[in-house]
Amino acid sequence: MNTLLAPQRPSGLPDTLRLPSRDTRTSLLDRLALHVGLRLLLWSTRTPRLADDRRRHAHTYRHQEATAQRERTYLREASLAPRP
């Protein structure tokens, strides 16, 4: 690109810097809309509740309890085992 043929600005400042300054504060309505939008996003990605699927919840709970029990048993046996 030939810079000699490009439009020249006398001040050398880009046009965006010469715009009148705008208020940088976010309005109350915009903040409220962002807050509601964030809450909706968080709500849409939540895990299903107990009332939604009782059978799956019960299965998951039993699985977690069985895993925790196996871990506790292993740690108990490991700590009570004789040391060489």
C-alpha positions in Angstrom: 0.0 0.0 0.0 1.3 3.4 -0.9 1.0 5.6 2.1 1.6 8.8 0.2 -1.7 8.3 -1.5 -3.6 7.6 1.7 -5.8 10.3 3.1 -3.7 12.4 5.5 -4.9 13.8 8.9 -3.3 17.0 9.9 -3.2 16.1 13.6 -1.9 12.6 13.1 -4.5 11.2 15.6 -6.9 8.5 14.5 -10.5 9.5 14.2 -11.6 7.3 17.1 -9.4 9.3 19.5 -10.9 12.6 18.4 -14.5 11.6 19.2 -16.1 13.4 22.1 -15.7 11.3 25.2 -18.6 9.1 26.2 -19.8 8.2 29.6 -17.9 5.0 30.5 -20.3 4.0 33.3 -22.8 1.2 32.6 -26.4 2.2 33.1 -28.5 0.5 35.7 -30.7 -1.1 33.1 -27.7 -2.6 31.3 -26.2 -3.9 34.6 -29.6 -5.5 35.5 -29.8 -7.1 32.1 -26.3 -8.5 32.4 -27.1 -9.8 35.9 -30.3 -11.5 34.7 -28.5 -13.0 31.7 -25.7 -14.4 33.9 -28.3 -15.9 36.3 -30.2 -17.5 33.3 -26.9 -19.0 32.0 -26.1 -20.4 35.4 -29.6 -21.8 35.9 -29.6 -23.5 32.5 -26.4 -25.4 33.3 -27.5 -26.6 36.7 -27.5 -30.3 37.5 -30.9 -32.0 37.6 -32.6 -32.1 41.0 -33.8 -35.1 43.0 -37.4 -34.6 41.9 -36.4 -34.6 38.2 -35.0 -38.2 38.2 -35.2 -40.0 41.5 -33.9 -43.4 40.1 -30.8 -41.8 38.6 -30.2 -39.8 41.7 -30.5 -42.9 43.9 -28.1 -44.9 41.7 -25.5 -42.1 41.7 -25.8 -41.7 45.5 -25.4 -45.5 46.1 -22.4 -45.5 43.7 -20.7 -42.6 45.5 -21.4 -44.2 48.9 -20.0 -47.5 47.8 -16.8 -45.8 46.4 -16.4 -43.9 49.6 -16.8 -47.0 51.7 -14.2 -48.9 49.6 -11.8 -46.0 50.0 -12.3 -45.9 53.8 -11.8 -49.7 54.0 -8.6 -49.6 52.0 -7.2 -46.7 54.1 -8.1 -48.5 57.3 -6.5 -51.8 56.2 -3.4 -49.9 54.9 -3.0 -48.1 58.2 -3.5 -51.2 60.3 -1.2 -53.5 58.2 2.1 -54.5 59.8 5.1 -52.6 58.6 8.1 -54.6 57.4 
